[in-house]
Amino acid sequence: MPENATTTGGVPTLPRTWRPFGPRMAALAFGVILVGGFVFLWLRFDPDTQASVNIFQKGTVIALVLLGLALLNGMARSRVVADEDGLTVVNGYRKRVLAWSEVGVVRVPNGAPWPQLDQGDDVRIGLMGIHTSDGARAEKAVRELRAVVAAHKP
């Protein structure tokens, strides 16, 4: 189902997925800059300098670039998915699947980079799939998520 799913009585049709736009574009841009920058630097070295770099040094640089890409990928893959069974929250490489009975209140603390799912007893889950830097898009996503949560409260 497309991300801009239709609504029924103000509640989005399920399943519905919310993803951050700004962080995904930033991850893509920084990934291209990271790889492109290292390739550009390598090509700028003269042949003697390239020949003097041993396999362990090359491996270290490649490992650091891959680590950077893995971190950027973790940021870009964050999402919040609502379906008939509950809510799935993917923050980086951590995935939480919550039944509707486990879902608490969606809050947006003042100045926070993303909303939080307040489950009570000081248990909060960040919803990195909705990023406040997205502005009006994030506000709409929070409204939609709150409507879905309210419609599925036991």
N, C-alpha and C positions, 0 to 999 in steps of 0.2 A: 504494500500500500504506500502511496506517495507520502512524503512528510507533510504536505499541506492537505491532510485528509479533511473530508467534509465533516460538518458538525450536525448533531441532532439535538435540538434544544440547548445549544450552547456547549454540549459535551462532544468532544471529537470522537469520530468513529474509531473503534479499536480494531486491530492493533495500531498504535500510534508511536512513532519514534521521534525523540527530540535529540538533536545533535548541535554542538556549538559550531557556529560558522567561523568566527574570528580565529579561535585557536586552531581549527583545522587548516585554514588558509595560512596561518603563521607557521604551522608545522611543515606544510608543503614548501613554503618559501625558504624557511631556514634549512630544510633538508637539501633543497637544490643548492643553496648558498654553501652549505657545509661540504657537500660532495664536489661541487664545481670549484670551490676555493682550493681544496686540496689537489684536485686534478690540475688546475691552473698552476699552482705552485710547483707541482712535480714537473710539469712540462717546461716551466721557466728555468729549471736547473740545467746546468750544462751537463754533457754526457759524463764528464769525470766525476761530478758530484753525484749523479744518479748511480754510477758504478760503485761509488764508495759507501752507499747505503746498504747495510747487510739485511738479511732476511728477517732478523728479529726486530730491527728498526721499522722495516716495512710493515711487519705484522702488528707492531704496537700502534702505528698510525692507523692502520686498517681497523684494528680493534676499537680504537677511540672513535673513529668515524661511525662504526657500526653501533657502538654504545649510544652515541648522539642520536642516530637514526631511530634506535629502539625507544629512547626517551621521547622523541618527537612523535613516534607512532603511538605510544601510550597516551599522550595528550590528545592526539587526533581521534583515537578510537572510542573516547568517552561518549556515553549516550545514556538516555533514559527511555525505556520501552514499557508502555502500558498495554496490557492485553486483558482478556477476560479472566485470566487466572491471577493476575497481580501485576507487580511492578518489577522490572529488571533494571538494576543500576550498574552500569559499567563505568568504573573510574580507573583509567589507565589499564592495568592488567588485572584488576580485581573486579570480580563479577558477583553481585548479590541478587538473589531472586527472592522477592518478598510476596507472600500471599496478601490479599487485600486486607485481611484481619491484622497483619503486621505493620501496615503502612500507617504512619502517623500524620502529622500536620506539615504542610509545605510552607516553609518560612524563608524569607529573604532578609537576613540580618543587614543592617545598615552598613554599607561599604564592603560587603562580602563579594568575592568574585563569582560565586555561584550560590544558588539556593541550597537549603538544607532540608532534609526530611527529619523532623523531630519526632522520635518515637516515644518520648517520655523517659523518665528516670535518667536524665542526662545522656541519653543515647541519640546521637545525631549522625546522619549520613549525608555527606556532601553530594550534591547532584551536579557533577562536573559536565554533564551532557547539556546543561543549560548555563551559558556563561553570560554574566551581566554586561560584559563588554559588547555584547551584540545589541544592546539598547532595546529598541521597540520589539525586535524579534524575540528577545529574552523575556520581556514583559508579557508578550502574547503567550509564550510557551508556559510561563508560570501560571497564567490565568487558565490555560487549557488543562494543565496538570492538576491544578486545584479543583477544577470542575470534574475531571475524571475521578479523582480521589473522593470527592464528595458523593458522586454517583455510585461509588462502590463501597461506601462505608457499611459495615455489617449492622 
